[in-house]
């Protein structure tokens, strides 16, 4: 893992509040899918709703 990727992972752990890399990655992936939409599971993204939750 490069220094840049390691630092990014540290930021992700901090941002998600998770203690493990796998949980942080799961949380980030779920957020991205919900935000992005345009998938079978999430046809419509929920940017506004997620931003309200984030605040």
Residue frames as qw, qx, qy, qz and C-alpha x, y, z in Angstrom:
[[0.000, 0.891, 0.454, 0.000, 0.00, 0.00, 0.00],
 [0.399, 0.487, -0.035, 0.776, 1.38, 3.40, -0.94],
 [0.198, -0.187, -0.460, 0.845, 1.72, 6.18, 1.59],
 [0.300, -0.057, -0.181, -0.935, -1.09, 8.05, -0.17],
 [0.622, -0.256, -0.630, -0.387, -3.46, 5.10, 0.06],
 [0.495, -0.251, -0.694, 0.459, -2.54, 4.49, 3.70],
 [0.015, -0.105, -0.258, 0.960, -3.25, 8.13, 4.56],
 [0.463, -0.139, -0.390, -0.784, -6.56, 7.97, 2.67],
 [0.614, -0.284, -0.735, -0.047, -7.53, 4.89, 4.70],
 [0.307, -0.213, -0.556, 0.743, -6.69, 6.71, 7.93],
 [0.219, 0.017, -0.021, -0.975, -8.92, 9.60, 6.84],
 [0.572, -0.188, -0.596, -0.531, -11.69, 7.14, 5.97],
 [0.510, -0.277, -0.753, 0.310, -11.47, 5.44, 9.36],
 [0.106, -0.193, -0.366, 0.904, -11.70, 8.84, 11.04],
 [0.328, -0.012, -0.252, -0.910, -14.55, 10.05, 8.81],
 [0.621, -0.214, -0.639, -0.401, -16.66, 6.91, 9.24],
 [0.512, -0.532, 0.406, -0.538, -15.95, 6.44, 12.93],
 [0.980, -0.006, -0.170, -0.106, -15.21, 2.78, 12.30],
 [0.535, -0.687, 0.487, 0.062, -12.37, 0.85, 13.95],
 [0.675, -0.076, 0.662, 0.317, -11.56, -1.54, 11.11],
 [0.025, 0.323, -0.524, -0.788, -10.68, -0.98, 7.47],
 [0.017, -0.255, -0.904, -0.343, -13.32, -3.45, 6.27],
 [0.016, -0.699, -0.649, 0.300, -16.12, -1.71, 8.19],
 [0.021, -0.640, 0.062, 0.765, -14.95, 1.70, 6.99],
 [0.012, 0.151, -0.718, -0.679, -14.88, 0.47, 3.38],
 [0.003, -0.461, -0.883, -0.089, -18.35, -1.09, 3.76],
 [0.011, -0.744, -0.425, 0.515, -19.74, 2.15, 5.13],
 [0.011, -0.528, 0.322, 0.785, -18.10, 4.22, 2.39],
 [0.011, 0.059, 0.853, 0.518, -19.36, 1.85, -0.33],
 [0.009, 0.607, 0.786, -0.119, -22.90, 1.93, 1.04],
 [0.007, -0.726, -0.166, 0.667, -22.83, 5.72, 1.18],
 [0.027, -0.342, 0.560, 0.754, -21.53, 5.97, -2.38],
 [0.014, 0.267, 0.901, 0.342, -24.18, 3.61, -3.75],
 [0.010, -0.717, -0.630, 0.297, -26.97, 5.46, -1.96],
 [0.050, -0.680, 0.055, 0.729, -25.61, 8.80, -3.09],
 [0.047, -0.264, 0.674, 0.688, -24.93, 7.83, -6.69],
 [0.695, 0.366, 0.369, -0.498, -28.04, 5.80, -7.45],
 [0.587, 0.567, -0.413, -0.405, -28.50, 4.50, -10.99],
 [0.056, 0.254, -0.965, 0.027, -28.16, 0.88, -9.86],
 [0.501, -0.290, -0.749, -0.322, -30.65, -1.98, -9.60],
 [0.435, -0.391, -0.680, 0.442, -30.62, -1.74, -5.82],
 [0.104, -0.662, -0.264, 0.693, -30.83, 2.06, -5.72],
 [0.468, 0.583, 0.508, 0.429, -32.37, 3.40, -8.93],
 [0.050, 0.894, 0.108, 0.432, -32.51, 7.01, -7.70],
 [0.480, 0.159, -0.460, 0.730, -29.70, 8.63, -5.76],
 [0.415, -0.794, -0.445, -0.003, -30.53, 10.29, -2.48],
 [0.464, 0.317, -0.205, 0.802, -28.05, 13.16, -2.34],
 [0.252, -0.583, 0.038, -0.772, -30.32, 15.65, -0.59],
 [0.825, -0.480, -0.170, -0.244, -31.58, 13.12, 1.96],
 [0.856, -0.076, -0.257, 0.441, -28.07, 11.90, 2.76],
 [0.288, 0.432, -0.185, 0.835, -26.73, 15.43, 3.15],
 [0.503, -0.615, -0.014, -0.608, -29.48, 16.17, 5.65],
 [0.921, -0.347, -0.175, 0.043, -28.51, 13.04, 7.60],
 [0.709, 0.206, -0.230, 0.634, -24.83, 13.98, 7.42],
 [0.017, -0.596, 0.149, -0.788, -25.51, 17.39, 8.93]]
